Amino acid sequence: MKKYYEYIISDVAMEISIDKFWRRKILKLKTGTKLKIGYEDEDLLPRYIKDYITKNKLSFYVEIVETCEEEFDEGLVIFKFTSSEYDDIYAYSGNNPNVR
């Protein structure tokens, strides 16, 4: 199961971050509050990752974090995506809060 998460985590971070529905929802979160996104949300998942996530019954947590080990331009909001089953599988995205 771990290999499925490792394979798709970067795509999840990118696709969810650019999806208008999810982006708006995530940007409303308070820092440290986690939102679960997964196969249960089949009708709301971006097309590119939908089939893989639903077929493999994957779920992820996303939250806004203040800092991370990756570098992002100043002023960007950092989303951290983590596998719901493996804390060591995660990815970040830097997001302009003015683009909704």
Protein Blocks (a to p, Z undefined) as FASTA:
>chain_A
ZZmmmmmmmmmmmmmmmpmklmmmmmmpcghiacdddfklmmmpcfklmmmmmmnopacd
ddddfbdfbdcdehiacdddddfklmkbccdddddfkbZZ
